[in-house]
């Protein structure tokens, strides 16, 4: 453990054979909320593409999986703005920040807004201009696509994510927002796709969302864009849609 001398921040770093042998700098991304679910899948996806990855999460008990990927982990409470800013600024030169923070229904206060806003502010302060953000179908102009039952159940979470999206849109950062459908823990299918149709519903694996994040970062066409993310075999509306080609 490396003590950075900062309240709320502890750092752990790991290397693998590929990163030790490589002489040129790796592209470097920072993943916020990386211990599990979409965040952890995102760490794995970028490491598989040979990116350098720094990430943060709250609980050091979750280090095992991150350690195996070769990523560097920083233990941070995303509600602590100063700790988030310190972690991002101390990570070194970054190509992008990827925010996958999300809470559970009933959580208060909402990490979906407060934690994401802290990441946006810290990204700006660190002079990083690229920001990818995972929210959900139901945000913004996709609200009407949800069934009434889902609106009631997810309403508070989506309201918080809406506030965070608005903060990002106003930030001046080069953003891309991905709004996945219902998230699955299944193995990736490779059939994930992006669309800007606001009426589609369906599901997608967390790993396939992570794969789309890699694609978005590697395409300048995605800057300033908002996409819905679904699996071709799991679309459950008859609404015609167009897949976006990057």
ABEGO torsion letter per residue (X at the ends): XBBAGBBGBBBBBBBBAAAAABABBBBBBBBBGAABEAAAAAAAAAAAAGBBBBBBBABAAAAAAAAAAGBBBBBBBAABAAAAAAAAAAAEBBABBBBABBBBBGBOBBAAAAAAAAAAAAAAAAGBABBBBBBBBGBEAAAAABBAAAAAAAAAAAAAAAAAAAAAAAAGBBBBBBBBBBBBABBBAGABBBBABAABBEBBBAAAAAAAAAAAAABAAABGBBBBBBBAAABABABBBBBBBX
